[in-house]
């Protein structure tokens, strides 16, 4: 027989198990906070831009086919930036402070559609290191292009600047904390849902009627021992008062 759980029962179960949700949220947020502030390594990012221009800057008339040729070169140049030839020279000029694999993992190259500008970014655990890597990569790239492509058509538009107190780009603390809050809520709701699914105890008259198919004629409330003693004392006092009142009434009649 398929069991159906109505919305009222679900909301009632969530209301009863709200401490599971609060506990799961607190645990997830606490664990995420410890990770973000004491375990996770902050990653800093620096960017620079270079311009790819095939025509001679002394020419005043730039033809449409020249611009199109420049755009086609951008993809090629983007691949050259992270080529072993460039990275090896960068490693050498930085006095082997960073290996080629570290440089390859740190450097990212991108360009907008129909743009002759290549953006070189570096992500590194140190803000100063990221700035150093990206600037040196752009400089080496600019110098090596005439040797590789036999044409001097790369110009550095902007260099990355190092500033103290620069905020890391990773991890995104606010986003991660919000995510941990959502995860904690889902875990708490899942715990309550599983408990509700596998709970076979009868908690109300409605559960009894639904489970056994019986008609309930009456109910007997459960009393704690203290309540029973209190009821006895109250009842005993009431009986004594009635007897006293009856005796006084008889005496007055006599």
DRENDO-1510 file (C-alpha; in Angstrom, 1 decimal, always signed):
<recs>
REC; n; res; u; v; w
REC; 1; UNK; +0.0; +0.0; +0.0 .
REC; 2; UNK; +1.5; +3.3; -1.0 .
REC; 3; UNK; +1.9; +5.8; +1.8 .
REC; 4; UNK; +1.0; +9.4; +1.3 .
REC; 5; UNK; +2.4; +12.1; +3.5 .
REC; 6; UNK; +0.2; +15.2; +3.4 .
REC; 7; UNK; +1.6; +18.7; +3.7 .
REC; 8; UNK; +0.2; +19.2; +7.1 .
REC; 9; UNK; +2.1; +16.3; +8.5 .
REC; 10; UNK; +5.3; +17.4; +6.7 .
REC; 11; UNK; +5.1; +20.9; +8.2 .
REC; 12; UNK; +4.3; +19.5; +11.6 .
REC; 13; UNK; +7.3; +17.2; +11.4 .
REC; 14; UNK; +9.5; +20.2; +10.3 .
REC; 15; UNK; +8.1; +22.2; +13.2 .
REC; 16; UNK; +8.9; +19.5; +15.7 .
REC; 17; UNK; +12.4; +18.8; +14.3 .
REC; 18; UNK; +13.5; +22.4; +13.8 .
REC; 19; UNK; +16.4; +21.8; +16.2 .
REC; 20; UNK; +17.7; +19.3; +13.7 .
REC; 21; UNK; +17.7; +22.0; +11.0 .
REC; 22; UNK; +19.3; +24.6; +13.3 .
REC; 23; UNK; +21.9; +22.1; +14.5 .
REC; 24; UNK; +22.8; +21.1; +10.9 .
REC; 25; UNK; +23.0; +24.7; +9.8 .
REC; 26; UNK; +25.3; +25.6; +12.7 .
REC; 27; UNK; +27.5; +22.6; +12.1 .
REC; 28; UNK; +27.9; +23.3; +8.4 .
REC; 29; UNK; +28.5; +27.0; +8.9 .
REC; 30; UNK; +31.1; +26.3; +11.6 .
REC; 31; UNK; +32.9; +23.7; +9.5 .
REC; 32; UNK; +32.9; +26.1; +6.5 .
REC; 33; UNK; +34.2; +29.0; +8.6 .
REC; 34; UNK; +37.1; +26.9; +10.0 .
REC; 35; UNK; +38.0; +25.8; +6.4 .
REC; 36; UNK; +37.8; +29.4; +5.0 .
REC; 37; UNK; +39.8; +31.1; +7.8 .
REC; 38; UNK; +42.2; +28.5; +8.9 .
REC; 39; UNK; +42.7; +25.9; +6.1 .
REC; 40; UNK; +41.9; +27.4; +2.7 .
REC; 41; UNK; +44.8; +29.1; +0.8 .
REC; 42; UNK; +43.8; +32.5; -0.5 .
REC; 43; UNK; +44.3; +33.1; -4.2 .
REC; 44; UNK; +45.1; +36.6; -5.6 .
REC; 45; UNK; +44.7; +37.7; -9.2 .
REC; 46; UNK; +46.6; +40.3; -11.3 .
REC; 47; UNK; +45.9; +41.2; -14.9 .
REC; 48; UNK; +47.6; +43.0; -17.8 .
REC; 49; UNK; +46.5; +43.7; -21.4 .
REC; 50; UNK; +48.4; +43.5; -24.7 .
REC; 51; UNK; +47.4; +44.7; -28.1 .
REC; 52; UNK; +47.9; +42.7; -31.3 .
REC; 53; UNK; +48.2; +45.0; -34.3 .
REC; 54; UNK; +49.6; +43.7; -37.6 .
REC; 55; UNK; +49.8; +47.0; -39.5 .
REC; 56; UNK; +52.5; +49.6; -39.1 .
REC; 57; UNK; +51.4; +52.3; -36.7 .
REC; 58; UNK; +52.8; +54.9; -39.2 .
REC; 59; UNK; +50.2; +54.1; -41.8 .
REC; 60; UNK; +47.1; +56.3; -41.5 .
REC; 61; UNK; +44.7; +54.2; -43.5 .
REC; 62; UNK; +43.8; +50.8; -41.9 .
REC; 63; UNK; +42.0; +48.5; -44.3 .
REC; 64; UNK; +39.2; +46.2; -43.1 .
REC; 65; UNK; +41.2; +43.1; -44.2 .
REC; 66; UNK; +44.1; +44.2; -42.0 .
REC; 67; UNK; +41.8; +44.3; -39.0 .
REC; 68; UNK; +40.4; +40.9; -39.8 .
REC; 69; UNK; +43.9; +39.5; -40.1 .
REC; 70; UNK; +44.7; +40.9; -36.7 .
REC; 71; UNK; +41.7; +39.2; -35.2 .
REC; 72; UNK; +42.7; +35.9; -36.6 .
REC; 73; UNK; +46.1; +36.3; -35.0 .
REC; 74; UNK; +44.7; +36.8; -31.6 .
REC; 75; UNK; +43.9; +33.1; -31.1 .
REC; 76; UNK; +47.4; +32.1; -32.2 .
REC; 77; UNK; +49.0; +34.6; -29.9 .
REC; 78; UNK; +46.9; +33.5; -26.9 .
REC; 79; UNK; +48.3; +30.0; -27.3 .
REC; 80; UNK; +51.9; +31.4; -27.6 .
REC; 81; UNK; +51.6; +33.2; -24.2 .
REC; 82; UNK; +51.5; +29.9; -22.3 .
REC; 83; UNK; +53.9; +28.0; -24.6 .
REC; 84; UNK; +57.0; +26.4; -23.1 .
REC; 85; UNK; +59.2; +28.8; -24.9 .
REC; 86; UNK; +57.6; +31.8; -23.2 .
REC; 87; UNK; +57.3; +30.1; -19.8 .
REC; 88; UNK; +60.9; +29.0; -19.9 .
REC; 89; UNK; +62.1; +32.5; -20.5 .
REC; 90; UNK; +59.8; +33.8; -17.7 .
REC; 91; UNK; +61.2; +31.2; -15.3 .
REC; 92; UNK; +64.7; +32.2; -16.2 .
REC; 93; UNK; +64.2; +36.0; -15.8 .
REC; 94; UNK; +62.5; +35.4; -12.4 .
REC; 95; UNK; +65.6; +33.6; -11.3 .
REC; 96; UNK; +63.9; +30.2; -11.1 .
REC; 97; UNK; +61.6; +31.4; -8.4 .
REC; 98; UNK; +58.7; +29.6; -10.0 .
REC; 99; UNK; +58.7; +26.4; -12.0 .
REC; 100; UNK; +57.2; +26.1; -15.5 .
REC; 101; UNK; +54.4; +24.0; -14.1 .
REC; 102; UNK; +53.6; +26.7; -11.5 .
REC; 103; UNK; +53.6; +29.3; -14.1 .
REC; 104; UNK; +51.4; +27.3; -16.5 .
REC; 105; UNK; +48.9; +26.7; -13.7 .
REC; 106; UNK; +48.9; +30.4; -12.6 .
REC; 107; UNK; +48.6; +32.1; -16.0 .
REC; 108; UNK; +45.3; +32.4; -17.8 .
REC; 109; UNK; +44.8; +34.0; -21.2 .
REC; 110; UNK; +41.5; +35.3; -22.6 .
REC; 111; UNK; +40.2; +37.7; -25.2 .
REC; 112; UNK; +36.8; +39.2; -26.1 .
REC; 113; UNK; +35.2; +38.3; -29.4 .
REC; 114; UNK; +36.2; +40.7; -32.3 .
REC; 115; UNK; +38.8; +42.3; -30.1 .
REC; 116; UNK; +42.5; +42.7; -30.7 .
REC; 117; UNK; +43.3; +42.9; -27.0 .
REC; 118; UNK; +44.6; +39.8; -25.2 .
REC; 119; UNK; +44.1; +39.8; -21.4 .
REC; 120; UNK; +46.8; +37.9; -19.4 .
REC; 121; UNK; +45.9; +37.1; -15.8 .
REC; 122; UNK; +47.8; +35.3; -13.1 .
REC; 123; UNK; +46.3; +33.6; -10.0 .
REC; 124; UNK; +48.7; +32.9; -7.2 .
REC; 125; UNK; +48.6; +32.5; -3.4 .
REC; 126; UNK; +50.6; +35.7; -3.1 .
REC; 127; UNK; +49.4; +39.0; -4.5 .
REC; 128; UNK; +52.9; +40.2; -5.1 .
REC; 129; UNK; +53.8; +36.9; -6.8 .
REC; 130; UNK; +50.7; +37.2; -9.1 .
REC; 131; UNK; +51.7; +40.7; -10.1 .
REC; 132; UNK; +55.3; +39.7; -10.7 .
REC; 133; UNK; +54.4; +36.7; -12.9 .
REC; 134; UNK; +51.8; +38.5; -15.1 .
REC; 135; UNK; +54.0; +41.5; -15.8 .
REC; 136; UNK; +57.1; +39.4; -16.6 .
REC; 137; UNK; +55.0; +37.2; -18.8 .
REC; 138; UNK; +53.7; +40.1; -20.8 .
REC; 139; UNK; +57.2; +41.6; -21.2 .
REC; 140; UNK; +58.7; +38.3; -22.4 .
REC; 141; UNK; +55.8; +37.8; -24.7 .
REC; 142; UNK; +56.3; +41.2; -26.2 .
REC; 143; UNK; +60.0; +40.7; -26.8 .
REC; 144; UNK; +59.7; +37.1; -28.1 .
REC; 145; UNK; +57.0; +37.7; -30.7 .
REC; 146; UNK; +59.3; +39.4; -33.3 .
REC; 147; UNK; +61.5; +36.3; -33.1 .
REC; 148; UNK; +58.6; +33.8; -33.3 .
REC; 149; UNK; +56.3; +35.5; -35.8 .
REC; 150; UNK; +58.9; +37.7; -37.6 .
REC; 151; UNK; +56.8; +40.8; -37.0 .
REC; 152; UNK; +56.7; +43.3; -34.2 .
REC; 153; UNK; +53.0; +43.8; -33.6 .
REC; 154; UNK; +52.5; +43.4; -29.8 .
REC; 155; UNK; +52.2; +46.4; -27.4 .
REC; 156; UNK; +51.6; +46.2; -23.7 .
REC; 157; UNK; +48.5; +48.4; -22.9 .
REC; 158; UNK; +48.6; +48.2; -19.1 .
REC; 159; UNK; +50.7; +46.6; -16.4 .
REC; 160; UNK; +49.4; +45.0; -13.2 .
REC; 161; UNK; +49.9; +47.0; -10.1 .
REC; 162; UNK; +50.6; +45.5; -6.7 .
REC; 163; UNK; +48.8; +47.1; -3.7 .
REC; 164; UNK; +49.0; +46.1; -0.1 .
REC; 165; UNK; +45.8; +44.8; +1.4 .
REC; 166; UNK; +44.6; +43.4; -2.0 .
REC; 167; UNK; +41.6; +41.2; -1.5 .
REC; 168; UNK; +41.9; +37.6; -2.7 .
REC; 169; UNK; +39.6; +36.4; -5.5 .
REC; 170; UNK; +39.3; +32.9; -4.1 .
REC; 171; UNK; +37.7; +31.5; -2.0 .
REC; 172; UNK; +34.5; +33.6; -2.1 .
REC; 173; UNK; +33.8; +33.7; +1.6 .
REC; 174; UNK; +30.3; +35.2; +1.5 .
REC; 175; UNK; +29.3; +32.8; -1.2 .
REC; 176; UNK; +30.7; +29.8; +0.5 .
REC; 177; UNK; +29.1; +30.7; +3.8 .
REC; 178; UNK; +25.7; +31.1; +2.1 .
REC; 179; UNK; +26.2; +27.8; +0.4 .
REC; 180; UNK; +27.0; +26.1; +3.8 .
REC; 181; UNK; +23.8; +27.6; +5.2 .
REC; 182; UNK; +21.7; +26.1; +2.3 .
REC; 183; UNK; +23.5; +22.7; +2.7 .
REC; 184; UNK; +22.8; +22.7; +6.4 .
REC; 185; UNK; +19.1; +23.4; +5.8 .
REC; 186; UNK; +18.8; +20.6; +3.3 .
REC; 187; UNK; +20.6; +18.2; +5.6 .
REC; 188; UNK; +18.3; +19.1; +8.5 .
REC; 189; UNK; +15.2; +18.7; +6.3 .
REC; 190; UNK; +16.5; +15.4; +5.0 .
REC; 191; UNK; +17.0; +14.0; +8.5 .
REC; 192; UNK; +13.4; +15.1; +9.5 .
REC; 193; UNK; +12.0; +13.6; +6.2 .
REC; 194; UNK; +13.8; +10.2; +6.8 .
REC; 195; UNK; +12.6; +10.1; +10.4 .
REC; 196; UNK; +9.0; +10.8; +9.3 .
REC; 197; UNK; +9.1; +8.1; +6.6 .
REC; 198; UNK; +10.4; +5.4; +8.9 .
REC; 199; UNK; +8.5; +6.5; +12.0 .
REC; 200; UNK; +5.9; +3.9; +12.8 .
REC; 201; UNK; +4.8; +5.2; +16.2 .
REC; 202; UNK; +1.2; +6.5; +16.8 .
REC; 203; UNK; +1.2; +10.0; +18.1 .
REC; 204; UNK; -2.4; +11.1; +17.6 .
REC; 205; UNK; -5.9; +9.9; +17.3 .
REC; 206; UNK; -5.7; +10.6; +13.6 .
REC; 207; UNK; -2.7; +8.3; +13.3 .
REC; 208; UNK; -4.6; +5.5; +15.1 .
REC; 209; UNK; -7.7; +5.9; +12.9 .
REC; 210; UNK; -5.6; +5.9; +9.7 .
REC; 211; UNK; -3.3; +3.0; +10.7 .
REC; 212; UNK; -5.9; +0.6; +12.2 .
REC; 213; UNK; -9.1; +1.8; +10.5 .
REC; 214; UNK; -10.9; +2.1; +13.8 .
REC; 215; UNK; -13.4; +4.6; +15.1 .
REC; 216; UNK; -12.2; +6.2; +18.3 .
REC; 217; UNK; -15.1; +6.6; +20.8 .
REC; 218; UNK; -13.1; +8.4; +23.5 .
REC; 219; UNK; -9.6; +9.1; +24.8 .
REC; 220; UNK; -8.0; +8.9; +28.2 .
REC; 221; UNK; -5.4; +11.5; +29.1 .
REC; 222; UNK; -2.1; +10.5; +30.6 .
REC; 223; UNK; -1.3; +11.9; +34.0 .
REC; 224; UNK; +2.1; +12.3; +35.6 .
REC; 225; UNK; +2.4; +11.0; +39.2 .
REC; 226; UNK; +2.6; +14.5; +40.5 .
REC; 227; UNK; -0.6; +15.4; +38.7 .
REC; 228; UNK; -2.3; +12.4; +40.2 .
REC; 229; UNK; -1.3; +13.3; +43.8 .
REC; 230; UNK; -2.4; +16.9; +43.2 .
REC; 231; UNK; -5.8; +15.7; +41.9 .
REC; 232; UNK; -6.2; +13.4; +45.0 .
REC; 233; UNK; -5.4; +16.2; +47.4 .
REC; 234; UNK; -7.8; +18.6; +45.6 .
REC; 235; UNK; -10.5; +15.9; +45.6 .
REC; 236; UNK; -9.9; +15.1; +49.2 .
REC; 237; UNK; -10.1; +18.7; +50.2 .
REC; 238; UNK; -13.3; +19.1; +48.3 .
REC; 239; UNK; -14.9; +16.1; +50.0 .
REC; 240; UNK; -13.9; +17.3; +53.4 .
REC; 241; UNK; -15.4; +20.7; +52.7 .
REC; 242; UNK; -18.6; +19.0; +51.6 .
REC; 243; UNK; -18.8; +16.9; +54.8 .
REC; 244; UNK; -18.1; +20.0; +56.9 .
REC; 245; UNK; -20.8; +22.0; +55.2 .
REC; 246; UNK; -23.3; +19.1; +55.5 .
REC; 247; UNK; -22.5; +18.8; +59.3 .
REC; 248; UNK; -22.9; +22.6; +59.8 .
REC; 249; UNK; -26.2; +22.5; +57.9 .
REC; 250; UNK; -27.5; +19.6; +60.1 .
REC; 251; UNK; -26.5; +21.4; +63.3 .
REC; 252; UNK; -28.3; +24.5; +62.2 .
REC; 253; UNK; -31.5; +22.5; +61.5 .
REC; 254; UNK; -31.3; +20.9; +64.9 .
</recs>
